[in-house]
Amino acid sequence: MRFVWLVGTAAALLAPAAIVGAQNNAPQVSIYGQRNYQGPALTVTDARPDLGQAVPMRSIRVNGGAWQVCERANFTGSCTRFSSSDTDVRGTVRQVRSIRPAPPIGERG
């Protein structure tokens, strides 16, 4: 009987670690204020329709999925879709106000 209690206790202790591991595998994106992933960074794992203020973006690191980055709140203004990392996003959105997982190509968000 004691063995069953130990196995049950071990399983209960390991379950939160499995949940944390699953969360770490969720798609995420980090935007950086400077080229080459330098400077202040903002990392998100879900849609953010309004970051509260414009966040400078010079490089982006995509860890899973594709992301839509927009210069204005509520996914408006100039928006760019990123599905891979870029060390210098010159010529695209320079300041981010909203960001979300990108809808599949051909669908509107």
N, C-alpha and C positions, 0 to 999 in steps of 0.2 A: 504494500500500500504506500509505503514511503517513496518508492521509486516513481510511482504515478504522480505523486505530489510534486516531486522534483522536476519531472518532465513537463508538467503543466506550468510550473513556475518559470522554467526556462523559456517555454514558448511565449508566455505572457511578457517576459522581459525582452525577448527578441522582436516581437511584433512591432513596437514603435520604431525600431531600427529599420525594418522592412518598409514601413510607411515613409520614413525620411528618405531612404534610398530611392523609392519610387518618385518622390517629389523632386529629387535632384536630377532625375532623368527627364523631367518635363521640359518642353521647348522653352527657351529663354533668349533674350536679346539684350546686349549691353551697348549703349551709345556712349561715346567718349568725346570730351571737349577738345581734344587735340588729335592730330594724325598719329598713326601707329599705336593705337590703343593706349594713349597717354592722357593724363589730365583727369579731371573729375569724370566719373562714370555713373550712369544710371542703368540698373538692370531690372527688367520686368519679365514676368511670366504670364501675364494676362493683359486684356485690353485696358487701356487707360485713356478714356475720352478727353480728359483734361488734366494735364500735369500741373496746372495752377500758374505756371509761367513758362516762357519759352526756354528750352534747354539747348545750349549750343551742341552741335554735332559735327565732328570732323572725321570720325571713324566709327565703325560699327562691327560688332562681333555677334554673329548669329550662331546659336547653339540649338539647332533643331527648328524645323518648320520654315515658314516664310513670314515676314513681318511687313506691315504697312506703316510707314512713318509719315506723319503729316505736320505741316507748319502751323496749322491752326487747330483749335479745340474741336471736338466732335468729328474728327477725321475729315476736315475740310481744308481748303487751301491747296497748295501744292503738296501732293503725296507721292511717295516713292516706295516701291516694293523691293525688299531685300530678301534673298533666299540664301545668300552666302556672305561671309565677312568681307570687309573692305577696309584697308588701312588708310585710305584718303577718299572721302566722299565728295571731293570738290566737284561742283557742277550739279549737285543734287540738293536736297533739303539741307539747309545749314542750321536751322533752329527747329526743334521739335516741340510741339505742344500737345500732340496726341499720338498714340502708338497702339497697335493691336496685331494679333495674328492675322495674316493676310488671307482673304477668301481665295479659293481656288481660281486660277486664271480663267477668265470668261464670266465669272460671277461677280455681282456687285455686293459690297459689304453692307 
